[in-house]
């Protein structure tokens, strides 16, 4: 079996290559050149084989793994303190008590503090 036929068999066994060509990420010529230079077993194919629904999940898990939880906790504490200050300033804190007394309407016949 010559090199071209071997590449065709390799491409049939890996439908991810077809998806890469359809998406415009690669051409058949480029894929054949990679196959000709590196063969079947190499890390050069990982860029084509990892594209798919599993790669999205692995990207998310990589992002979650790289989160510094101490930093997140510090930011949450800072936000809670800021919200507490705003609640105290607006009088809508945990107590719910207002500083002003009850409102009494002004008599109709009283003008300009007569």
C-alpha positions in Angstrom: 0.0 0.0 0.0 1.4 3.4 -1.0 1.5 6.5 1.1 -1.7 8.0 -0.4 -3.8 4.9 0.2 -2.5 4.7 3.8 -3.5 8.3 4.3 -7.0 7.6 2.9 -7.4 4.8 5.4 -6.1 7.0 8.2 -8.5 9.7 7.2 -11.5 7.3 7.1 -10.6 6.1 10.6 -10.5 9.6 12.0 -13.6 11.6 11.0 -12.3 14.6 13.0 -10.1 15.3 10.0 -13.2 15.7 7.8 -14.7 18.1 10.3 -11.5 20.1 10.3 -11.6 20.4 6.5 -15.3 21.3 6.6 -14.7 24.0 9.2 -11.9 25.5 7.2 -9.3 24.8 9.8 -7.2 22.7 7.4 -7.1 21.4 3.9 -6.6 17.9 2.6 -3.2 18.9 1.2 -2.1 20.3 4.6 -3.3 17.1 6.4 -1.5 14.9 3.9 1.7 16.8 4.3 1.5 16.4 8.1 0.8 12.7 7.6 3.7 12.4 5.2 6.2 14.2 7.5 5.1 12.9 11.0 3.1 9.7 10.2 0.1 8.5 12.2 1.4 8.5 15.8 2.4 12.1 16.7 1.3 15.0 18.7 0.7 16.9 15.5 -2.7 15.3 15.2 -3.8 16.3 18.6 -4.9 19.7 17.3 -7.3 18.0 14.9 -8.5 15.2 17.1 -9.3 17.4 20.2 -11.8 19.6 18.3 -15.3 18.6 19.3 -17.8 18.6 22.2 -15.3 16.9 24.6 -12.8 19.7 24.0 -15.4 22.3 25.2 -15.9 20.4 28.4 -12.1 19.9 28.9 -11.6 23.7 28.3 -14.2 24.4 31.0 -12.6 22.0 33.4 -9.2 23.5 32.8 -10.6 27.0 33.5 -12.2 25.8 36.8 -8.9 24.1 37.8 -7.0 27.4 37.4 -9.3 29.5 39.6 -7.7 30.7 42.8 -10.4 30.1 45.4 -8.7 32.4 48.0 -8.9 35.3 45.6 -12.6 34.6 44.8 -13.3 34.5 48.5 -11.6 37.9 49.1 -13.6 39.5 46.3 -16.8 38.1 47.7 -16.0 39.4 51.2 -15.2 42.9 49.7 -18.5 42.9 47.8 -20.4 41.9 51.0 -18.8 44.8 52.9 -19.6 47.3 50.2 -23.3 46.1 50.2 -23.4 46.4 54.0 -22.2 50.0 53.8 -24.7 50.9 51.2 -27.5 49.3 53.3 -26.4 51.3 56.3 -26.4 54.6 54.4 -29.8 54.0 52.9 -31.4 53.0 56.2 -32.4 49.6 54.8 -30.1 47.5 56.9 -30.8 44.4 58.9 -32.7 46.3 61.6 -35.1 48.0 59.1 -35.7 50.9 61.5 -36.0 54.3 60.0 -34.5 57.4 61.7 -37.5 59.7 60.8 -40.7 59.7 62.9 -44.2 59.3 61.6 -45.3 61.9 59.0 -48.0 64.3 60.1 -49.8 66.3 57.5 -49.7 70.1 57.7 -52.9 71.9 58.2 -54.5 73.3 55.1 -54.9 76.8 56.5 -51.3 77.2 57.7 -49.0 79.0 55.3 -45.3 79.8 55.6 -45.1 78.8 59.3 -47.8 81.3 60.4 
